[in-house]
Amino acid sequence: NLVEFGDEGESIVYEYEKKRVAAYNPHLVNKVLSLGKTRGIGYDIQSVIAESGDMAEFVKYIEVKSTKRFTCPDINDALWIDTLNMTRNEWIAAKQHGDFYYIFRVYFTNKGIFMFIISDVGRKLGDGSMKSTPMTYRVDFSNTSVNEKVILKNVEIIEAEGM
């Protein structure tokens, strides 16, 4: 089940972020939020940078992408490439939050769970180190677009009329 698979990846990243932030400053752990069930925001987890410097408490937006593979990809292979799909909301969030938007790519393999972290997604999309390809189009249509209306019952035509 892809939803359960995605939920498991989000749970792993959420726990990872809580431990990472707690190691930096335990008082910041309450700023790590699991938001994967919140529709339309474009990310799954909200965290904080939690690194030394004046941006330690800046918000970090994390989109989790999980996949199952037999083995972990070899990122030392110069020809290696991976693909993932982003929703429109994820794309907008990546562009809007720029350097503070991260993709955590989680691989469930026969050797365990591996995670690749991609930071500065907005910049990488802008400088070409990451590429995107539009894959779907939303098509809106009105009653003037319809040529024919067919009413079916048990796959038998009840009524048909040209428009």
Buried (B, 14 or more C-beta within 10 A) or exposed (E): EEEEBBBBBBBBBBEBBBEBBBEBEEEBBEBBBBBBEEEEBBBBBBBBBBEEEEBBEBEBBBBBBBBEEEEBBEEEEEEEEEEEEBEEBBBBBBBEBBBBBBBBBBBBBEEEEBBBEBBBBBEBBEEEEBEEEEEEEEEEEEEEEEEEEEEEEEEEEEEEEEE
